[in-house]
Amino acid sequence: MTETLETEPAAATRLFGDRIELARRFTDNLAQQGEERGLIGPLELPRLWSRHILNCAILAPLLRPGRTGDVGSGAGLPGLVLAIARPDVTLVLIEPMERRIAWLSEQVSELGLDNVEVVRARAEDAHLDAPLDQVTARAVSAFRKLIPLTAPLVRDGGELILMKGAGASAEVDAAAKEIRRFKLHDVEVLTLGEGVLDDVTRVIRAGVR
């Protein structure tokens, strides 16, 4: 590897608590195999902890006990990270690509995560045995495009908690039509990690009727 894995930030232990060893194992696995398997880019190792692992872990307190879906789980960001941080929540990883499904399944087995279900499907084609309590997604699509993919997977009274960038508020404004169509309510942008992470995480949270 030409790049060196970022030194573990002090915030990692604070965010993962007694699950930190699992987080370290997953991060090491992603560092060693991620680029080769097309899961992360070639320049991500020097910021793997801060930009990816902790960026996802900061979301963990927003999860409710129950079943949370991760649409387009990819490398397991945020799904596997959240499964490590919140063993009391079942994470349903929804991913269409076979090679990514293989990676997710391998990590679930190797890390001994008994709170993860891996589903190979596009979000719009996913046939789950029950509606989800919450759905998250990271870097998948614009909010207005994500709503039709995610809201139908969530039970009445559930939530969307979608990870977004600095333009989150503008994405909410641009999604007014879809928000009305899918009857979302209490739509808000949350900024997480101030004073904890070098780069904050923005989340669009919305209730689903």
Summary of the structure (lengths in Angstrom):
residues: 209
radius of gyration: 16.2
end to end distance: 48.0
largest distance: 49.1
contacts: 693
relative contact order: 0.14
helix: 42%
strand: 25%
